[in-house]
Amino acid sequence: ELGVSLMVGPVVTLANWEAEMRRFAPSLKYHRYSGPAGKRYIPGTGENVDLIIVSYQTLRNDIEKFLDRDWDHIILDEAHYVKNASSRTFRAVRSIKAAHRLSLTGTPLENHLNELWSQMSFLNPGLLGNQNQFIQRYVKPVEKDNNDGALSRLSETVAPFILRRKKSEVLHDLPPKDETILRCDMTDDQAEAYHTARELYYRQVSGLLSDEGIAGARIQIFTILSKLRLLAIHPPLAGEQFSHVSSGKMAVLDSLMEEILEEDHKTLVFSQFLGALDRAEDTCRHHGWQFSRLTGSTKKREEPIRNFQENPDIRVFLLSLRAGGVGINLTAADYVILLDPWWNPAVEAQAVDRAHRMGQTRPVMAYRLITAGTIEEKVLELQEKKKNLIAGVLGEGENPKLTESEILRLFE
């Protein structure tokens, strides 16, 4: 007889779990551990509950309450949430006692191999050694020396514990998905501002790399790269000095959304920059288009999702890539617009798949808006390297190697 199991996931996915259990396993008795701190409780053994559902954040905050029980299963949904081995979330899930452990994720790797160690350490402690051993055996040889032998050994070690299923293998009845890169020309004043700033930022980053190296200057470099990326999206977001500079991409976005909505479609609009979503929201208000919005600061996350899915008058859903890119069904949309490229293509693919998933009945069209002649085209090149790293660990392809020179190439 099975005992009580524990499912942990991002808060935005919990309502979807409940809906899917009611649909596919109505006999399963579950309890959602949520609500005000003083009213949250774990049902006792006499309450005949099969599954407890809890968010990562709530589990982390109330971890002591979960350590008193030996769980039958612990299941992590969107398991890349525990990719940081130094985080409180990782330490919390790692401390849970359970007979069986299962992780579900579409992005087992996002940035580097250490993320794999933390997830495997949860699933099978000791398989990859401690973290320092893993770094010496695999991370340094693969990421610094481009050692294919080390990558192959790592892939062979984890292969027995990974069940990988592509949508094309299991969802044969899904409608087609068409993905297009839509290159946007800069306006004249945007191009002038971008090229001037790029030369300045190049000198700044070169100096930082020379003086401190990648590790020592990571935060400063990221800040500079973000400014350059904002100039490619909508210059006023990059600073007050660009407040009167126009944006070629935003003009394309306005026209594209108008075309989509005129044909009675619904669309998702993703960006990693809240300012870009603000600008898209301004467009919706200007045209009188009803919209939903979901970001990391959204309090009642289920409400905008339900409104978009059920209300035919709400035609646009504005989402931050990290808050809305995983774990939710948005099949009311058959168009997806990615306003800016993310470093990892797997994250973008997850975002597109909010619409292209089970329950979708129409072909899905995804547009990636890329500003021509800017850092965004360089990010596309780096995405290919990320694809190769992920494929190498999962048994396909070769491993990339990112260097200081490649960082500088972003400014070319």
Order of alpha helices (4+ residues) and beta strands (2+ residues): beta-alpha-beta-beta-alpha-alpha-beta-alpha-beta-alpha-alpha-alpha-alpha-beta-alpha-alpha-beta-alpha-beta-alpha-beta-alpha-beta-alpha-beta-alpha-alpha
